[in-house]
């Protein structure tokens, strides 16, 4: 995982497989909600229209996630490469690519539904959004930027490392880069 000049963090095939199973489960539930609308006495779950809309949203969202996970499982490249000059992000379906340390102003921790993310606050966020060729990825990065202040969110969901380990590596590398820049 580590040599003197760069740190490679591999994609975790087991974590990705578990996420794939979870996505397939939610797609299956969505299909079930459409075909055999469950009933309930609790509002709004007693509305068949509401249940069908939830089913459609579940199929669409988790179907897209499923496709991204299938592609990521076939990916042979490391999830992250951390060097003295920056980060190469290949950690998710909405990876940012090359992120120079000189672009990163701050690393912030964000939690969404008990899921931890590292938000890399960059000097030129729109550049990272604009360079995405896939409109869905571009849209997702735009939502991240508006919601959390950065288009770049890194999670360890698909990486072969622990969250705190990754957080420490990135914070130390950014501190080291900034110290070296000030000494020049």
WOVEN-V269130 format. One record per residue. RES is the residue in three letters. D_CENTER is the distance of its C-alpha to the mean C-alpha in Angstrom with 2 decimals. Layout:
((RES | D_CENTER) (RES | D_CENTER))
This chain:
((UNK | 20.71) (UNK | 22.61) (UNK | 25.39) (UNK | 27.07) (UNK | 25.27) (UNK | 21.73) (UNK | 19.34) (UNK | 17.45) (UNK | 14.84) (UNK | 14.82) (UNK | 12.46) (UNK | 13.67) (UNK | 15.37) (UNK | 16.44) (UNK | 13.11) (UNK | 11.91) (UNK | 15.39) (UNK | 15.30) (UNK | 12.22) (UNK | 14.19) (UNK | 17.25) (UNK | 15.73) (UNK | 14.64) (UNK | 18.12) (UNK | 19.73) (UNK | 18.42) (UNK | 19.50) (UNK | 22.80) (UNK | 23.21) (UNK | 22.69) (UNK | 25.38) (UNK | 27.58) (UNK | 27.31) (UNK | 28.52) (UNK | 31.26) (UNK | 32.58) (UNK | 31.71) (UNK | 32.03) (UNK | 34.29) (UNK | 34.24) (UNK | 36.53) (UNK | 33.78) (UNK | 32.92) (UNK | 30.73) (UNK | 30.22) (UNK | 33.82) (UNK | 33.08) (UNK | 32.66) (UNK | 31.15) (UNK | 28.44) (UNK | 27.71) (UNK | 27.62) (UNK | 25.22) (UNK | 22.85) (UNK | 23.35) (UNK | 22.61) (UNK | 19.40) (UNK | 18.33) (UNK | 19.34) (UNK | 17.65) (UNK | 14.21) (UNK | 14.04) (UNK | 15.94) (UNK | 13.36) (UNK | 10.65) (UNK | 13.55) (UNK | 14.24) (UNK | 10.87) (UNK | 11.21) (UNK | 14.81) (UNK | 14.12) (UNK | 11.74) (UNK | 14.53) (UNK | 17.02) (UNK | 15.37) (UNK | 17.70) (UNK | 16.15) (UNK | 14.71) (UNK | 11.00) (UNK | 12.06) (UNK | 15.53) (UNK | 16.84) (UNK | 20.26) (UNK | 22.84) (UNK | 21.94) (UNK | 18.17) (UNK | 14.82) (UNK | 13.83) (UNK | 10.08) (UNK | 9.60) (UNK | 6.90) (UNK | 4.93) (UNK | 6.76) (UNK | 6.12) (UNK | 7.10) (UNK | 9.70) (UNK | 12.39) (UNK | 15.15) (UNK | 15.02) (UNK | 18.53) (UNK | 19.29) (UNK | 21.79) (UNK | 19.19) (UNK | 17.45) (UNK | 19.54) (UNK | 17.76) (UNK | 14.94) (UNK | 14.43) (UNK | 13.21) (UNK | 11.98) (UNK | 12.29) (UNK | 11.58) (UNK | 13.73) (UNK | 14.05) (UNK | 10.37) (UNK | 10.03) (UNK | 7.72) (UNK | 9.36) (UNK | 9.98) (UNK | 11.88) (UNK | 14.74) (UNK | 16.30) (UNK | 19.84) (UNK | 19.22) (UNK | 16.07) (UNK | 17.67) (UNK | 18.10) (UNK | 14.41) (UNK | 14.23) (UNK | 17.58) (UNK | 16.97) (UNK | 14.58) (UNK | 17.08) (UNK | 15.32) (UNK | 16.07) (UNK | 13.31) (UNK | 10.65) (UNK | 13.06) (UNK | 13.39) (UNK | 9.80) (UNK | 9.78) (UNK | 13.21) (UNK | 12.39) (UNK | 9.97) (UNK | 12.95) (UNK | 15.54) (UNK | 14.12) (UNK | 12.94) (UNK | 14.81) (UNK | 12.30) (UNK | 10.28) (UNK | 8.24) (UNK | 5.65) (UNK | 5.30) (UNK | 5.42) (UNK | 8.25) (UNK | 7.72) (UNK | 8.49) (UNK | 10.43) (UNK | 14.16) (UNK | 14.50) (UNK | 14.68) (UNK | 12.78) (UNK | 16.08) (UNK | 16.89) (UNK | 13.89) (UNK | 14.57) (UNK | 18.21) (UNK | 17.86) (UNK | 15.94) (UNK | 18.30) (UNK | 21.30) (UNK | 20.57) (UNK | 20.17) (UNK | 23.36) (UNK | 25.11) (UNK | 24.32) (UNK | 25.59) (UNK | 28.66) (UNK | 29.50) (UNK | 29.21) (UNK | 31.61) (UNK | 34.04) (UNK | 34.40))
